[in-house]
Amino acid sequence: MPDQKAYNLTAYCADTGKQVFCWFQAVPNHQFVAGSVIDHDGDQWMVIGVRGDSTAEERRVDVRLVTQPED
């Protein structure tokens, strides 16, 4: 696999369609796909899917907040 440059990752809430976070220069050589869990500001978001308008430089994903079971 050829080396990949860093890319921007924009995450949208699957329930509201609103942007929930954007990372600039995300980790190269790691692509978030459906089922991946992203830790962001103390929350965990599960990737539901990758948007069709994503590019190698700008990856857009739909995510859903992962809820933790209450003790």
C-alpha positions, -999 to 999 in steps of 0.1 A, spaced: 0 0 0 14 34 -9 21 59 18 -9 81 25 -7 118 35 -26 131 65 -62 139 58 -90 159 74 -118 140 91 -152 155 96 -178 136 116 -216 142 114 -242 129 139 -262 102 121 -293 113 140 -292 150 134 -269 154 104 -250 181 122 -212 183 124 -200 171 158 -162 174 153 -135 180 127 -99 168 129 -74 185 107 -44 163 97 -58 130 110 -34 101 115 -21 90 81 -25 53 73 -55 49 95 -89 51 78 -120 51 100 -147 28 85 -181 16 96 -178 0 130 -147 20 140 -149 38 174 -134 73 176 -125 88 210 -131 126 209 -131 149 240 -140 121 264 -168 108 242 -168 77 221 -184 78 186 -191 48 164 -187 53 127 -220 43 110 -207 49 75 -184 69 52 -201 96 31 -199 92 -6 -185 127 -11 -154 118 8 -120 122 -9 -85 111 0 -79 146 15 -113 151 32 -130 121 48 -165 126 60 -182 100 82 -216 96 99 -212 87 136 -234 79 166 -226 85 202 -218 53 220 -237 52 253 -221 34 283 -242 11 304 -250 27 338 -236 9 368 
